[in-house]
Amino acid sequence: MSVKEGACRLGRWSVRVTWDEDLVHGVSFTDCELFGEVPPLLAAYCRGHPVDLKGLDSPITRGESTFARVYQAVRDIPYGTTASYGEIARRVGTSPRAVGHAMRRNPTPLVIPCHRVIAADGSLKGFASGLDMKEALLRMEGALR
């Protein structure tokens, strides 16, 4: 199988995806106009449909490392909901700081929905692509009013 690269629109951003079959290797956001084939589930999500992206996989969820367990737990946060760094940490037996480090290193946002991880007080903290993107994703999903 060959790795493909494509992009689709999500609001004012383009979502660039590298993937093959149902395995997504990378997701990034850009202000540039880019287009090309992306996994159908991801295209539907970017159009604003409430899609469960668990039909897509990311290599970072494989294994039993602390980061892999964090990514698995974050992947289980349902569309339209959030969980705190502390909640994820308790689920996998690590610290909220370790969860934050894993989120910063997530190469497949959306597939591993790190935008759904928020501070215990409900505030939005950190997102590699910027807090405006995190807020836009949570609003699209109905997790923020």
C-alpha positions, 0 to 999 in steps of 0.5 A: 500500500502506498501512503497518500497525501491530501487535504480538505477544508475545515472552516478557514483551515485546510487539514493536511492528511498523510494516510494509507487505507485506514491508518493515518500517519499525520494530520496538520492544519494550515491556512493555505488552500490545499485539496486532495483525497482524504479518508472519507470519515475525516472528510465527513468530520471536516464538513461538520458531520458528527462522525466517530473517527474510531474507524481510523487508526494511528500508529501512536496508539499501538503498544503499552507505553505510557504515551500509547495508553494516553492516546488510547484513552483520549481516543475514547473521548466521545464526539461532543464531550471533553475530559480533563488532563487529570481524568485521562491521567487517572485512567492510565495511571500517570500524571496530568503533566505526562498527558500534556506532553503526550498531547503536544507530541500527537502527530494525528490530531482529530484521529486522536482528538487531543482538542477534547482534553481540557483543564480541570476548571474547564478552561482551554489549555494548549493545542499545538495548532493554536487555541483558536483551532481547539475552540473552533473544533469544540464549538463545531462538536457542540462541546462549547456553547 
